[in-house]
Amino acid sequence: MSELLPYDLPAPPPDDLVVQVGGGAGEPERLLHISRPVDGLVTVREWNSESWNTPPIERELSAQALLRALEQASRQRRRLSEELHRIRQWLTDGV
């Protein structure tokens, strides 16, 4: 039985931004599919390196809260697969 690897995951909907966040400080690597903001909220589908082969965790949260968390990851020098500028544009809807 083969383990589901990140590159085997379903393709994101066309209006999702995909961000891979490197692990660090005991945290697993994460793969986030982030919807476009609607009224300041985004839907995030998340997989992590401890559970690639399980269904994603899906939740709705504030775009600003997610941006702060990704900026913090960047300050911790965790690798982000998208430039922070692109993530900011996505989460602030280009504002």
For each residue, the residues with C-beta under 8 A, 3 or more apart:
1:
2:
3: 52 53
4: 8 9 52 53
5: 8 9 52
6: 9 20 31 47 52
7:
8: 4 5
9: 4 5 6 31 47 52
10:
11:
12: 16 18 33
13: 16 33 35
14:
15: 35 36
16: 12 13 33 34 35 36 45
17: 33 34 82 86 87 90
18: 12 31 32 33 34 81 82
19: 31 32 34 70 80 81 82 87
20: 6 29 30 31 32 79 80 81
21: 29 30 31 32 70 73 78 79 80 81
22: 29 73 78 79 80
23: 27 28 29 30 49 78
24: 27 73 76 77 78
25: 76
26:
27: 23 24 30
28: 23 48 49 50
29: 20 21 22 23 48 49
30: 20 21 23 27 46 47 48 49
31: 6 9 18 19 20 21 46 47 48
32: 18 19 20 21 44 45 46
33: 12 13 16 17 18 44 45 46 56
34: 16 17 18 19 42 43 44 66 90 91
35: 13 15 16 38 42 43 44
36: 15 16 42 90 93
37: 40 41 42 63 90 91 92 93
38: 35 41 42
39:
40: 37 62 63 64
41: 37 38 60 61 62 63
42: 34 35 36 37 38 60 61 62 63 66 91
43: 34 35 58 59 60
44: 32 33 34 35 58 59 60 61 66
45: 16 32 33 56 57 58
46: 30 31 32 33 56 57 58 59
47: 6 9 30 31 51 52 54 56 57
48: 28 29 30 31 51 52
49: 23 28 29 30 52
50: 28
51: 47 48 54
52: 3 4 5 6 9 47 48 49
53: 3 4
54: 47 51
55:
56: 33 45 46 47
57: 45 46 47
58: 43 44 45 46
59: 43 44 46
60: 41 42 43 44
61: 41 42 44 65 66
62: 40 41 42 65 66
63: 37 40 41 42 66 67 91 92 93
64: 40 67 68 91
65: 61 62 68 69
66: 34 42 44 61 62 63 69 70 91
67: 63 64 70 71 87 88 91 92
68: 64 65 71 72
69: 65 66 72 73
70: 19 21 66 67 73 74 80 84 87
71: 67 68 74 75 84
72: 68 69 75 76
73: 21 22 24 69 70 76 78 80
74: 70 71 77 78 80 84
75: 71 72
76: 24 25 72 73
77: 24 74
78: 21 22 23 24 73 74
79: 20 21 22
80: 19 20 21 22 70 73 74 83 84 87
81: 18 19 20 21
82: 17 18 19 86 87
83: 80 86 87
84: 70 71 74 80 87 88
85: 88 89
86: 17 82 83 89 90
87: 17 19 67 70 80 82 83 84 90 91
88: 67 84 85 91 92
89: 85 86 92 94
90: 17 34 36 37 86 87 93
91: 34 37 42 63 64 66 67 87 88
92: 37 63 67 88 89 95
93: 36 37 63 90
94: 89
95: 92
